[in-house]
Amino acid sequence: MAVPARKTSKQKKRSRRGHIKLTTPAMHYDATTGEYRLSHRVSPKGFYKGRQVANENKQQNND
């Protein structure tokens, strides 16, 4: 079984983990509905690229 020859310093450990972080979602303003929405997603009102692709009143029950 492999055993480290020396203890990993705090600096080495933290620099290795420096890229592990949360990213902010890509939100864009939708001029059709006047709301912010995630990129490449249908808005809550059912619009995508300025066209209505889904009904707003339609609710799905997954019971």
PDB file of N, H, CA, C and O in Angstrom:
ATOM      1  N   MET A   1       0.841  -1.180   0.000  1.00  0.00           N
ATOM      2  CA  MET A   1       0.000   0.000   0.000  1.00  0.00           C
ATOM      3  C   MET A   1       0.885   1.243   0.000  1.00  0.00           C
ATOM      4  O   MET A   1       1.858   1.324   0.750  1.00  0.00           O
ATOM      5  N   ALA A   2       0.535   2.217  -0.855  1.00  0.00           N
ATOM      6  H   ALA A   2      -0.256   2.151  -1.465  1.00  0.00           H
ATOM      7  CA  ALA A   2       1.342   3.433  -0.972  1.00  0.00           C
ATOM      8  C   ALA A   2       1.117   4.350   0.221  1.00  0.00           C
ATOM      9  O   ALA A   2      -0.013   4.575   0.655  1.00  0.00           O
ATOM     10  N   VAL A   3       2.223   4.870   0.736  1.00  0.00           N
ATOM     11  H   VAL A   3       3.141   4.688   0.383  1.00  0.00           H
ATOM     12  CA  VAL A   3       2.162   5.786   1.877  1.00  0.00           C
ATOM     13  C   VAL A   3       2.915   7.061   1.486  1.00  0.00           C
ATOM     14  O   VAL A   3       4.024   6.971   0.960  1.00  0.00           O
ATOM     15  N   PRO A   4       2.340   8.251   1.730  1.00  0.00           N
ATOM     16  CA  PRO A   4       3.041   9.488   1.382  1.00  0.00           C
ATOM     17  C   PRO A   4       4.336   9.620   2.174  1.00  0.00           C
ATOM     18  O   PRO A   4       4.370   9.322   3.368  1.00  0.00           O
ATOM     19  N   ALA A   5       5.394  10.064   1.519  1.00  0.00           N
ATOM     20  H   ALA A   5       5.367  10.306   0.549  1.00  0.00           H
ATOM     21  CA  ALA A   5       6.688  10.238   2.183  1.00  0.00           C
ATOM     22  C   ALA A   5       6.671  11.441   3.112  1.00  0.00           C
ATOM     23  O   ALA A   5       7.334  11.446   4.149  1.00  0.00           O
ATOM     24  N   ARG A   6       5.893  12.479   2.727  1.00  0.00           N
ATOM     25  H   ARG A   6       5.354  12.475   1.885  1.00  0.00           H
ATOM     26  CA  ARG A   6       5.819  13.684   3.555  1.00  0.00           C
ATOM     27  C   ARG A   6       4.381  14.162   3.657  1.00  0.00           C
ATOM     28  O   ARG A   6       3.538  13.838   2.820  1.00  0.00           O
ATOM     29  N   LYS A   7       4.123  14.929   4.686  1.00  0.00           N
ATOM     30  H   LYS A   7       4.808  15.193   5.365  1.00  0.00           H
ATOM     31  CA  LYS A   7       2.789  15.504   4.875  1.00  0.00           C
ATOM     32  C   LYS A   7       2.529  16.560   3.795  1.00  0.00           C
ATOM     33  O   LYS A   7       3.412  17.355   3.470  1.00  0.00           O
ATOM     34  N   THR A   8       1.311  16.561   3.243  1.00  0.00           N
ATOM     35  H   THR A   8       0.594  15.916   3.507  1.00  0.00           H
ATOM     36  CA  THR A   8       0.933  17.579   2.264  1.00  0.00           C
ATOM     37  C   THR A   8       0.675  18.889   3.001  1.00  0.00           C
ATOM     38  O   THR A   8      -0.126  18.939   3.934  1.00  0.00           O
ATOM     39  N   SER A   9       1.358  19.943   2.577  1.00  0.00           N
ATOM     40  H   SER A   9       2.009  19.903   1.819  1.00  0.00           H
ATOM     41  CA  SER A   9       1.229  21.233   3.259  1.00  0.00           C
ATOM     42  C   SER A   9      -0.149  21.846   2.991  1.00  0.00           C
ATOM     43  O   SER A   9      -0.834  21.457   2.045  1.00  0.00           O
ATOM     44  N   LYS A  10      -0.546  22.804   3.827  1.00  0.00           N
ATOM     45  H   LYS A  10       0.011  23.120   4.595  1.00  0.00           H
ATOM     46  CA  LYS A  10      -1.825  23.489   3.656  1.00  0.00           C
ATOM     47  C   LYS A  10      -1.870  24.230   2.331  1.00  0.00           C
ATOM     48  O   LYS A  10      -2.904  24.258   1.665  1.00  0.00           O
ATOM     49  N   GLN A  11      -0.757  24.826   1.951  1.00  0.00           N
ATOM     50  H   GLN A  11       0.084  24.804   2.492  1.00  0.00           H
ATOM     51  CA  GLN A  11      -0.705  25.584   0.705  1.00  0.00           C
ATOM     52  C   GLN A  11      -0.908  24.666  -0.499  1.00  0.00           C
ATOM     53  O   GLN A  11      -1.678  25.002  -1.398  1.00  0.00           O
ATOM     54  N   LYS A  12      -0.244  23.535  -0.534  1.00  0.00           N
ATOM     55  H   LYS A  12       0.382  23.262   0.196  1.00  0.00           H
ATOM     56  CA  LYS A  12      -0.399  22.590  -1.640  1.00  0.00           C
ATOM     57  C   LYS A  12      -1.833  22.069  -1.721  1.00  0.00           C
ATOM     58  O   LYS A  12      -2.411  21.966  -2.803  1.00  0.00           O
ATOM     59  N   LYS A  13      -2.385  21.746  -0.572  1.00  0.00           N
ATOM     60  H   LYS A  13      -1.915  21.830   0.307  1.00  0.00           H
ATOM     61  CA  LYS A  13      -3.737  21.211  -0.515  1.00  0.00           C
ATOM     62  C   LYS A  13      -4.750  22.242  -0.987  1.00  0.00           C
ATOM     63  O   LYS A  13      -5.656  21.910  -1.750  1.00  0.00           O
ATOM     64  N   ARG A  14      -4.612  23.476  -0.549  1.00  0.00           N
ATOM     65  H   ARG A  14      -3.876  23.745   0.071  1.00  0.00           H
ATOM     66  CA  ARG A  14      -5.564  24.529  -0.901  1.00  0.00           C
ATOM     67  C   ARG A  14      -5.430  24.955  -2.361  1.00  0.00           C
ATOM     68  O   ARG A  14      -6.431  25.270  -3.004  1.00  0.00           O
ATOM     69  N   SER A  15      -4.213  24.969  -2.889  1.00  0.00           N
ATOM     70  H   SER A  15      -3.400  24.713  -2.367  1.00  0.00           H
ATOM     71  CA  SER A  15      -4.043  25.340  -4.296  1.00  0.00           C
ATOM     72  C   SER A  15      -4.613  24.259  -5.210  1.00  0.00           C
ATOM     73  O   SER A  15      -5.123  24.570  -6.286  1.00  0.00           O
ATOM     74  N   ARG A  16      -4.534  23.016  -4.804  1.00  0.00           N
ATOM     75  H   ARG A  16      -4.119  22.763  -3.930  1.00  0.00           H
ATOM     76  CA  ARG A  16      -5.103  21.926  -5.588  1.00  0.00           C
ATOM     77  C   ARG A  16      -6.625  22.010  -5.604  1.00  0.00           C
ATOM     78  O   ARG A  16      -7.255  21.671  -6.605  1.00  0.00           O
ATOM     79  N   ARG A  17      -7.212  22.456  -4.513  1.00  0.00           N
ATOM     80  H   ARG A  17      -6.700  22.731  -3.699  1.00  0.00           H
ATOM     81  CA  ARG A  17      -8.669  22.532  -4.402  1.00  0.00           C
ATOM     82  C   ARG A  17      -9.225  23.893  -4.798  1.00  0.00           C
ATOM     83  O   ARG A  17     -10.413  24.153  -4.611  1.00  0.00           O
ATOM     84  N   GLY A  18      -8.389  24.756  -5.338  1.00  0.00           N
ATOM     85  H   GLY A  18      -7.424  24.545  -5.490  1.00  0.00           H
ATOM     86  CA  GLY A  18      -8.806  26.120  -5.652  1.00  0.00           C
ATOM     87  C   GLY A  18      -9.859  26.217  -6.732  1.00  0.00           C
ATOM     88  O   GLY A  18     -10.643  27.166  -6.735  1.00  0.00           O
ATOM     89  N   HIS A  19      -9.905  25.267  -7.650  1.00  0.00           N
ATOM     90  H   HIS A  19      -9.268  24.496  -7.648  1.00  0.00           H
ATOM     91  CA  HIS A  19     -10.866  25.335  -8.745  1.00  0.00           C
ATOM     92  C   HIS A  19     -12.210  24.706  -8.385  1.00  0.00           C
ATOM     93  O   HIS A  19     -13.155  24.802  -9.167  1.00  0.00           O
ATOM     94  N   ILE A  20     -12.316  24.073  -7.238  1.00  0.00           N
ATOM     95  H   ILE A  20     -11.548  23.995  -6.602  1.00  0.00           H
ATOM     96  CA  ILE A  20     -13.561  23.427  -6.819  1.00  0.00           C
ATOM     97  C   ILE A  20     -14.423  24.484  -6.132  1.00  0.00           C
ATOM     98  O   ILE A  20     -14.169  24.847  -4.983  1.00  0.00           O
ATOM     99  N   LYS A  21     -15.435  24.973  -6.833  1.00  0.00           N
ATOM    100  H   LYS A  21     -15.641  24.679  -7.766  1.00  0.00           H
ATOM    101  CA  LYS A  21     -16.294  26.016  -6.272  1.00  0.00           C
ATOM    102  C   LYS A  21     -17.642  25.999  -6.982  1.00  0.00           C
ATOM    103  O   LYS A  21     -17.807  25.355  -8.018  1.00  0.00           O
ATOM    104  N   LEU A  22     -18.580  26.702  -6.418  1.00  0.00           N
ATOM    105  H   LEU A  22     -18.446  27.226  -5.577  1.00  0.00           H
ATOM    106  CA  LEU A  22     -19.904  26.824  -7.015  1.00  0.00           C
ATOM    107  C   LEU A  22     -19.862  27.853  -8.135  1.00  0.00           C
ATOM    108  O   LEU A  22     -19.115  28.829  -8.068  1.00  0.00           O
ATOM    109  N   THR A  23     -20.663  27.627  -9.154  1.00  0.00           N
ATOM    110  H   THR A  23     -21.270  26.834  -9.209  1.00  0.00           H
ATOM    111  CA  THR A  23     -20.765  28.583 -10.247  1.00  0.00           C
ATOM    112  C   THR A  23     -22.161  29.189 -10.243  1.00  0.00           C
ATOM    113  O   THR A  23     -23.128  28.540  -9.845  1.00  0.00           O
ATOM    114  N   THR A  24     -22.258  30.426 -10.686  1.00  0.00           N
ATOM    115  H   THR A  24     -21.472  30.953 -11.009  1.00  0.00           H
ATOM    116  CA  THR A  24     -23.560  31.088 -10.747  1.00  0.00           C
ATOM    117  C   THR A  24     -24.289  30.634 -12.007  1.00  0.00           C
ATOM    118  O   THR A  24     -23.662  30.461 -13.052  1.00  0.00           O
ATOM    119  N   PRO A  25     -25.596  30.439 -11.925  1.00  0.00           N
ATOM    120  CA  PRO A  25     -26.335  30.023 -13.114  1.00  0.00           C
ATOM    121  C   PRO A  25     -26.381  31.146 -14.143  1.00  0.00           C
ATOM    122  O   PRO A  25     -26.389  32.324 -13.783  1.00  0.00           O
ATOM    123  N   ALA A  26     -26.410  30.784 -15.417  1.00  0.00           N
ATOM    124  H   ALA A  26     -26.404  29.827 -15.709  1.00  0.00           H
ATOM    125  CA  ALA A  26     -26.454  31.766 -16.501  1.00  0.00           C
ATOM    126  C   ALA A  26     -27.886  32.234 -16.690  1.00  0.00           C
ATOM    127  O   ALA A  26     -28.663  31.609 -17.413  1.00  0.00           O
ATOM    128  N   MET A  27     -28.231  33.336 -16.036  1.00  0.00           N
ATOM    129  H   MET A  27     -27.601  33.843 -15.449  1.00  0.00           H
ATOM    130  CA  MET A  27     -29.578  33.901 -16.127  1.00  0.00           C
ATOM    131  C   MET A  27     -29.576  35.022 -17.151  1.00  0.00           C
ATOM    132  O   MET A  27     -28.644  35.825 -17.200  1.00  0.00           O
ATOM    133  N   HIS A  28     -30.623  35.076 -17.971  1.00  0.00           N
ATOM    134  H   HIS A  28     -31.380  34.424 -17.931  1.00  0.00           H
ATOM    135  CA  HIS A  28     -30.759  36.114 -18.979  1.00  0.00           C
ATOM    136  C   HIS A  28     -32.148  36.712 -18.911  1.00  0.00           C
ATOM    137  O   HIS A  28     -33.106  36.053 -18.509  1.00  0.00           O
ATOM    138  N   TYR A  29     -32.244  37.971 -19.311  1.00  0.00           N
ATOM    139  H   TYR A  29     -31.465  38.506 -19.638  1.00  0.00           H
ATOM    140  CA  TYR A  29     -33.525  38.674 -19.307  1.00  0.00           C
ATOM    141  C   TYR A  29     -34.312  38.255 -20.537  1.00  0.00           C
ATOM    142  O   TYR A  29     -33.803  38.314 -21.656  1.00  0.00           O
ATOM    143  N   ASP A  30     -35.554  37.832 -20.330  1.00  0.00           N
ATOM    144  H   ASP A  30     -35.968  37.784 -19.420  1.00  0.00           H
ATOM    145  CA  ASP A  30     -36.438  37.436 -21.422  1.00  0.00           C
ATOM    146  C   ASP A  30     -37.346  38.619 -21.737  1.00  0.00           C
ATOM    147  O   ASP A  30     -38.210  38.961 -20.930  1.00  0.00           O
ATOM    148  N   ALA A  31     -37.163  39.246 -22.893  1.00  0.00           N
ATOM    149  H   ALA A  31     -36.461  38.968 -23.548  1.00  0.00           H
ATOM    150  CA  ALA A  31     -37.934  40.443 -23.248  1.00  0.00           C
ATOM    151  C   ALA A  31     -39.410  40.124 -23.497  1.00  0.00           C
ATOM    152  O   ALA A  31     -40.263  40.998 -23.341  1.00  0.00           O
ATOM    153  N   THR A  32     -39.719  38.888 -23.881  1.00  0.00           N
ATOM    154  H   THR A  32     -39.026  38.178 -24.007  1.00  0.00           H
ATOM    155  CA  THR A  32     -41.103  38.509 -24.170  1.00  0.00           C
ATOM    156  C   THR A  32     -41.948  38.512 -22.906  1.00  0.00           C
ATOM    157  O   THR A  32     -43.058  39.044 -22.905  1.00  0.00           O
ATOM    158  N   THR A  33     -41.439  37.929 -21.837  1.00  0.00           N
ATOM    159  H   THR A  33     -40.537  37.497 -21.838  1.00  0.00           H
ATOM    160  CA  THR A  33     -42.207  37.838 -20.589  1.00  0.00           C
ATOM    161  C   THR A  33     -41.807  38.894 -19.581  1.00  0.00           C
ATOM    162  O   THR A  33     -42.552  39.150 -18.635  1.00  0.00           O
ATOM    163  N   GLY A  34     -40.640  39.518 -19.757  1.00  0.00           N
ATOM    164  H   GLY A  34     -40.035  39.310 -20.525  1.00  0.00           H
ATOM    165  CA  GLY A  34     -40.183  40.526 -18.805  1.00  0.00           C
ATOM    166  C   GLY A  34     -39.594  39.931 -17.541  1.00  0.00           C
ATOM    167  O   GLY A  34     -39.538  40.605 -16.512  1.00  0.00           O
ATOM    168  N   GLU A  35     -39.158  38.696 -17.594  1.00  0.00           N
ATOM    169  H   GLU A  35     -39.203  38.148 -18.429  1.00  0.00           H
ATOM    170  CA  GLU A  35     -38.601  38.017 -16.432  1.00  0.00           C
ATOM    171  C   GLU A  35     -37.218  37.459 -16.777  1.00  0.00           C
ATOM    172  O   GLU A  35     -36.832  37.388 -17.943  1.00  0.00           O
ATOM    173  N   TYR A  36     -36.490  37.068 -15.739  1.00  0.00           N
ATOM    174  H   TYR A  36     -36.804  37.126 -14.791  1.00  0.00           H
ATOM    175  CA  TYR A  36     -35.217  36.401 -15.934  1.00  0.00           C
ATOM    176  C   TYR A  36     -35.445  34.901 -15.972  1.00  0.00           C
ATOM    177  O   TYR A  36     -36.304  34.366 -15.271  1.00  0.00           O
ATOM    178  N   ARG A  37     -34.650  34.229 -16.811  1.00  0.00           N
ATOM    179  H   ARG A  37     -33.952  34.664 -17.380  1.00  0.00           H
ATOM    180  CA  ARG A  37     -34.778  32.778 -16.911  1.00  0.00           C
ATOM    181  C   ARG A  37     -33.407  32.187 -17.198  1.00  0.00           C
ATOM    182  O   ARG A  37     -32.490  32.904 -17.598  1.00  0.00           O
ATOM    183  N   LEU A  38     -33.264  30.877 -16.995  1.00  0.00           N
ATOM    184  H   LEU A  38     -34.010  30.295 -16.670  1.00  0.00           H
ATOM    185  CA  LEU A  38     -32.026  30.183 -17.305  1.00  0.00           C
ATOM    186  C   LEU A  38     -31.853  30.079 -18.816  1.00  0.00           C
ATOM    187  O   LEU A  38     -32.833  29.977 -19.554  1.00  0.00           O
ATOM    188  N   SER A  39     -30.617  30.105 -19.269  1.00  0.00           N
ATOM    189  H   SER A  39     -29.820  30.188 -18.670  1.00  0.00           H
ATOM    190  CA  SER A  39     -30.333  29.985 -20.696  1.00  0.00           C
ATOM    191  C   SER A  39     -30.765  28.625 -21.217  1.00  0.00           C
ATOM    192  O   SER A  39     -30.645  27.615 -20.523  1.00  0.00           O
ATOM    193  N   HIS A  40     -31.261  28.608 -22.428  1.00  0.00           N
ATOM    194  H   HIS A  40     -31.359  29.429 -22.991  1.00  0.00           H
ATOM    195  CA  HIS A  40     -31.665  27.386 -23.130  1.00  0.00           C
ATOM    196  C   HIS A  40     -32.742  26.613 -22.380  1.00  0.00           C
ATOM    197  O   HIS A  40     -32.784  25.385 -22.452  1.00  0.00           O
ATOM    198  N   ARG A  41     -33.614  27.316 -21.662  1.00  0.00           N
ATOM    199  H   ARG A  41     -33.581  28.314 -21.603  1.00  0.00           H
ATOM    200  CA  ARG A  41     -34.726  26.694 -20.943  1.00  0.00           C
ATOM    201  C   ARG A  41     -36.013  27.440 -21.294  1.00  0.00           C
ATOM    202  O   ARG A  41     -35.982  28.626 -21.622  1.00  0.00           O
ATOM    203  N   VAL A  42     -37.117  26.753 -21.225  1.00  0.00           N
ATOM    204  H   VAL A  42     -37.143  25.789 -20.958  1.00  0.00           H
ATOM    205  CA  VAL A  42     -38.417  27.379 -21.436  1.00  0.00           C
ATOM    206  C   VAL A  42     -38.743  28.226 -20.212  1.00  0.00           C
ATOM    207  O   VAL A  42     -38.508  27.800 -19.082  1.00  0.00           O
ATOM    208  N   SER A  43     -39.281  29.422 -20.430  1.00  0.00           N
ATOM    209  H   SER A  43     -39.472  29.769 -21.348  1.00  0.00           H
ATOM    210  CA  SER A  43     -39.618  30.308 -19.316  1.00  0.00           C
ATOM    211  C   SER A  43     -40.820  29.743 -18.560  1.00  0.00           C
ATOM    212  O   SER A  43     -41.530  28.887 -19.086  1.00  0.00           O
ATOM    213  N   PRO A  44     -41.054  30.210 -17.337  1.00  0.00           N
ATOM    214  CA  PRO A  44     -42.214  29.712 -16.575  1.00  0.00           C
ATOM    215  C   PRO A  44     -43.550  29.957 -17.266  1.00  0.00           C
ATOM    216  O   PRO A  44     -44.524  29.255 -16.992  1.00  0.00           O
ATOM    217  N   LYS A  45     -43.608  30.941 -18.158  1.00  0.00           N
ATOM    218  H   LYS A  45     -42.817  31.510 -18.381  1.00  0.00           H
ATOM    219  CA  LYS A  45     -44.848  31.226 -18.884  1.00  0.00           C
ATOM    220  C   LYS A  45     -44.958  30.444 -20.184  1.00  0.00           C
ATOM    221  O   LYS A  45     -45.944  30.589 -20.907  1.00  0.00           O
ATOM    222  N   GLY A  46     -43.952  29.610 -20.497  1.00  0.00           N
ATOM    223  H   GLY A  46     -43.151  29.493 -19.910  1.00  0.00           H
ATOM    224  CA  GLY A  46     -44.022  28.732 -21.655  1.00  0.00           C
ATOM    225  C   GLY A  46     -43.399  29.291 -22.917  1.00  0.00           C
ATOM    226  O   GLY A  46     -43.672  28.769 -23.998  1.00  0.00           O
ATOM    227  N   PHE A  47     -42.575  30.325 -22.836  1.00  0.00           N
ATOM    228  H   PHE A  47     -42.353  30.748 -21.958  1.00  0.00           H
ATOM    229  CA  PHE A  47     -41.959  30.914 -24.014  1.00  0.00           C
ATOM    230  C   PHE A  47     -40.523  30.440 -24.179  1.00  0.00           C
ATOM    231  O   PHE A  47     -39.805  30.237 -23.200  1.00  0.00           O
ATOM    232  N   TYR A  48     -40.111  30.265 -25.449  1.00  0.00           N
ATOM    233  H   TYR A  48     -40.694  30.430 -26.245  1.00  0.00           H
ATOM    234  CA  TYR A  48     -38.731  29.925 -25.783  1.00  0.00           C
ATOM    235  C   TYR A  48     -38.401  30.604 -27.104  1.00  0.00           C
ATOM    236  O   TYR A  48     -39.094  30.403 -28.101  1.00  0.00           O
ATOM    237  N   LYS A  49     -37.336  31.414 -27.113  1.00  0.00           N
ATOM    238  H   LYS A  49     -36.773  31.578 -26.303  1.00  0.00           H
ATOM    239  CA  LYS A  49     -36.907  32.181 -28.287  1.00  0.00           C
ATOM    240  C   LYS A  49     -38.033  33.048 -28.839  1.00  0.00           C
ATOM    241  O   LYS A  49     -38.175  33.174 -30.056  1.00  0.00           O
ATOM    242  N   GLY A  50     -38.834  33.648 -27.959  1.00  0.00           N
ATOM    243  H   GLY A  50     -38.718  33.546 -26.971  1.00  0.00           H
ATOM    244  CA  GLY A  50     -39.883  34.571 -28.378  1.00  0.00           C
ATOM    245  C   GLY A  50     -41.173  33.920 -28.829  1.00  0.00           C
ATOM    246  O   GLY A  50     -42.131  34.623 -29.149  1.00  0.00           O
ATOM    247  N   ARG A  51     -41.228  32.595 -28.864  1.00  0.00           N
ATOM    248  H   ARG A  51     -40.449  32.024 -28.604  1.00  0.00           H
ATOM    249  CA  ARG A  51     -42.449  31.901 -29.280  1.00  0.00           C
ATOM    250  C   ARG A  51     -43.004  31.099 -28.117  1.00  0.00           C
ATOM    251  O   ARG A  51     -42.247  30.615 -27.275  1.00  0.00           O
ATOM    252  N   GLN A  52     -44.307  30.958 -28.066  1.00  0.00           N
ATOM    253  H   GLN A  52     -44.921  31.352 -28.749  1.00  0.00           H
ATOM    254  CA  GLN A  52     -44.921  30.162 -27.006  1.00  0.00           C
ATOM    255  C   GLN A  52     -44.893  28.698 -27.428  1.00  0.00           C
ATOM    256  O   GLN A  52     -45.479  28.324 -28.444  1.00  0.00           O
ATOM    257  N   VAL A  53     -44.209  27.875 -26.642  1.00  0.00           N
ATOM    258  H   VAL A  53     -43.733  28.179 -25.816  1.00  0.00           H
ATOM    259  CA  VAL A  53     -44.069  26.463 -26.979  1.00  0.00           C
ATOM    260  C   VAL A  53     -44.797  25.562 -25.994  1.00  0.00           C
ATOM    261  O   VAL A  53     -44.953  24.368 -26.252  1.00  0.00           O
ATOM    262  N   ALA A  54     -45.243  26.107 -24.878  1.00  0.00           N
ATOM    263  H   ALA A  54     -45.117  27.077 -24.668  1.00  0.00           H
ATOM    264  CA  ALA A  54     -45.976  25.313 -23.883  1.00  0.00           C
ATOM    265  C   ALA A  54     -47.065  26.182 -23.275  1.00  0.00           C
ATOM    266  O   ALA A  54     -46.941  27.405 -23.218  1.00  0.00           O
ATOM    267  N   ASN A  55     -48.130  25.535 -22.822  1.00  0.00           N
ATOM    268  H   ASN A  55     -48.230  24.542 -22.869  1.00  0.00           H
ATOM    269  CA  ASN A  55     -49.218  26.272 -22.172  1.00  0.00           C
ATOM    270  C   ASN A  55     -48.844  26.598 -20.746  1.00  0.00           C
ATOM    271  O   ASN A  55     -48.285  25.765 -20.033  1.00  0.00           O
ATOM    272  N   GLU A  56     -49.157  27.826 -20.328  1.00  0.00           N
ATOM    273  H   GLU A  56     -49.611  28.503 -20.908  1.00  0.00           H
ATOM    274  CA  GLU A  56     -48.839  28.260 -18.968  1.00  0.00           C
ATOM    275  C   GLU A  56     -49.729  27.566 -17.946  1.00  0.00           C
ATOM    276  O   GLU A  56     -49.272  27.241 -16.850  1.00  0.00           O
ATOM    277  N   ASN A  57     -51.001  27.332 -18.291  1.00  0.00           N
ATOM    278  H   ASN A  57     -51.373  27.596 -19.181  1.00  0.00           H
ATOM    279  CA  ASN A  57     -51.964  26.774 -17.343  1.00  0.00           C
ATOM    280  C   ASN A  57     -51.849  25.268 -17.188  1.00  0.00           C
ATOM    281  O   ASN A  57     -52.427  24.697 -16.262  1.00  0.00           O
ATOM    282  N   LYS A  58     -51.120  24.624 -18.069  1.00  0.00           N
ATOM    283  H   LYS A  58     -50.651  25.088 -18.820  1.00  0.00           H
ATOM    284  CA  LYS A  58     -51.006  23.164 -18.033  1.00  0.00           C
ATOM    285  C   LYS A  58     -50.122  22.747 -16.869  1.00  0.00           C
ATOM    286  O   LYS A  58     -48.974  23.182 -16.767  1.00  0.00           O
ATOM    287  N   GLN A  59     -50.658  21.903 -15.990  1.00  0.00           N
ATOM    288  H   GLN A  59     -51.590  21.550 -16.073  1.00  0.00           H
ATOM    289  CA  GLN A  59     -49.915  21.394 -14.840  1.00  0.00           C
ATOM    290  C   GLN A  59     -49.824  19.888 -14.958  1.00  0.00           C
ATOM    291  O   GLN A  59     -50.798  19.223 -15.310  1.00  0.00           O
ATOM    292  N   GLN A  60     -48.647  19.352 -14.662  1.00  0.00           N
ATOM    293  H   GLN A  60     -47.856  19.893 -14.377  1.00  0.00           H
ATOM    294  CA  GLN A  60     -48.467  17.922 -14.739  1.00  0.00           C
ATOM    295  C   GLN A  60     -48.416  17.359 -13.322  1.00  0.00           C
ATOM    296  O   GLN A  60     -47.714  17.887 -12.459  1.00  0.00           O
ATOM    297  N   ASN A  61     -49.156  16.296 -13.093  1.00  0.00           N
ATOM    298  H   ASN A  61     -49.726  15.867 -13.793  1.00  0.00           H
ATOM    299  CA  ASN A  61     -49.145  15.609 -11.818  1.00  0.00           C
ATOM    300  C   ASN A  61     -48.462  14.270 -12.002  1.00  0.00           C
ATOM    301  O   ASN A  61     -48.900  13.446 -12.805  1.00  0.00           O
ATOM    302  N   ASN A  62     -47.399  14.056 -11.265  1.00  0.00           N
ATOM    303  H   ASN A  62     -47.043  14.726 -10.613  1.00  0.00           H
ATOM    304  CA  ASN A  62     -46.655  12.801 -11.334  1.00  0.00           C
ATOM    305  C   ASN A  62     -46.937  11.969 -10.087  1.00  0.00           C
ATOM    306  O   ASN A  62     -46.025  11.646  -9.325  1.00  0.00           O
ATOM    307  N   ASP A  63     -48.189  11.632  -9.891  1.00  0.00           N
ATOM    308  H   ASP A  63     -48.929  11.894 -10.510  1.00  0.00           H
ATOM    309  CA  ASP A  63     -48.576  10.838  -8.712  1.00  0.00           C
ATOM    310  C   ASP A  63     -48.539   9.367  -9.018  1.00  0.00           C
ATOM    311  O   ASP A  63     -48.833   8.548  -8.148  1.00  0.00           O
TER     312      ASP A  63
END
